[in-house]
Amino acid sequence: MISFPDGFLWGAATASYQIEGAVHTDGRVPSIWDTFSHTPGMVADGHTGDVACDHYNRYLDDVEIMAWLGLKAYRFSVAWPRLADLSFYDRLVDALLAKGITPVATLYHWDLPQTLQDTGGWTNRETAFRFADYAAAVHRRLGDRVSVWTTLNEPWVSAFVGHGSGRHAPGVTDPAAAFAAAHHLMLGHGLAVQALRAGGAESVSLTLNLTPILGDPEPARLIDGLANRLFLDPVLRGEYPADVLAHLERFTKVNLDDLPTIAQPIDVLGVNYYTVNRVVADPSSEGHPEYPGSEGIAWEDPHGEVTEMDWEINPAGLEDLLVRLARDYPGTPLMITENGAAVPDGVSDPGRISYLDAHFRAARSAMDRGADLRGYFVWSLMDNFEWARGYHKRFGLVRVDYDTLERTPRDSARWYREVIAGNGLAD
Ligand code: GBH
């Protein structure tokens, strides 16, 4: 038996725009993802989050499923566009607590109000201050019942997929904008931490998507800087790494006086892990638009098995990442806030079970090697709007029929239920 510590926080994760639907209900205003998904050509087959899983209306059914799974915690995000009426989250939190499920609230999972985009979005420093105001307002409303808070989900994606390749909203393709957005996102994080602390929040965190970069040492070092250290070091060490700072200053200047604000202590670091990237030096390569300045570097095809996203399945990458974090950023407890796989549709999903099984084991061995891992959230509770890929890619423990909106637990859900009940895996 491979056991996890008592109180290990087994959970599942979702995000507002990916599941809620009800985009015109209770005064919700448009977000950059409404604009983007309604722009022809941006999302596969013109899919949008207008209805999604209709979780906004079906949340009680979904909480029943979570209770059946035995989840200890549920990670959801609050939609900033619903700031005018947060009563839905009141009801959701109460329903979770009634089932003994700890709510873990993320304040920003990519659905920026369109009005803020109209004044520059994350490229405008002012947005960071608006984010902190919003964080304070949500905390005032839910802070009596929600004790675990995450500011941002994956600022790398917001900055570099949103403003580098433009594959995500707001669909900008401008390296200077991408680096400015990265800095302002981190500033917004720091200001929001201050606001949450002022309101008395118990546990405050940031979730980063961290991608181990394998391959030729020199290009791997640069890309690791842009993917990982660009965010880890300002938040956890109060500085931009020298190589990353020199690189980003080729595109834009950032205000280094913000670093003490960005480096507000956090209680836990959220880690989203899916795969590794492999890079090689290749003078003929134009580079990757999500890594501005990566000319001369090529991305290798995945090694071995891949998921439906074409992402390499590499559980050792998770183990190495957690051990590295414990070594390079000691003293910060870790939580896996997302890990999971898109596999072919069906109620039978052996690929998802073997993916999760291997990654749970990898996480456990990282703990044996010193990683202070407190919890593990599977992405995702249910199939949902997979951003630019629309509804084609299915990450759910629970299947969603998009015609009837019926939910059906997959084999992986039954399997995960056993893992949680036994707090571990059979040898
Ligand atoms: C998460 O993003 C999101 O938080 C979540 O909303 C989403 O549904 C989920 O993952 C599944 O996609 O791009 O081939 O080089 C994950 C974003 C995915 C970005 C892996 C870096 C590296 C592989 N990350 N990606 S690749």
Boltz pocket constraint, residues with backbone or C-beta under 6 A from the ligand:
constraints:
  - pocket:
      binder: B
      contacts: [[A, 15], [A, 18], [A, 153], [A, 154], [A, 157], [A, 209], [A, 211], [A, 272], [A, 274], [A, 275], [A, 276], [A, 277], [A, 309], [A, 310], [A, 311], [A, 338], [A, 379], [A, 385], [A, 386], [A, 387], [A, 395]]
      max_distance: 6.0
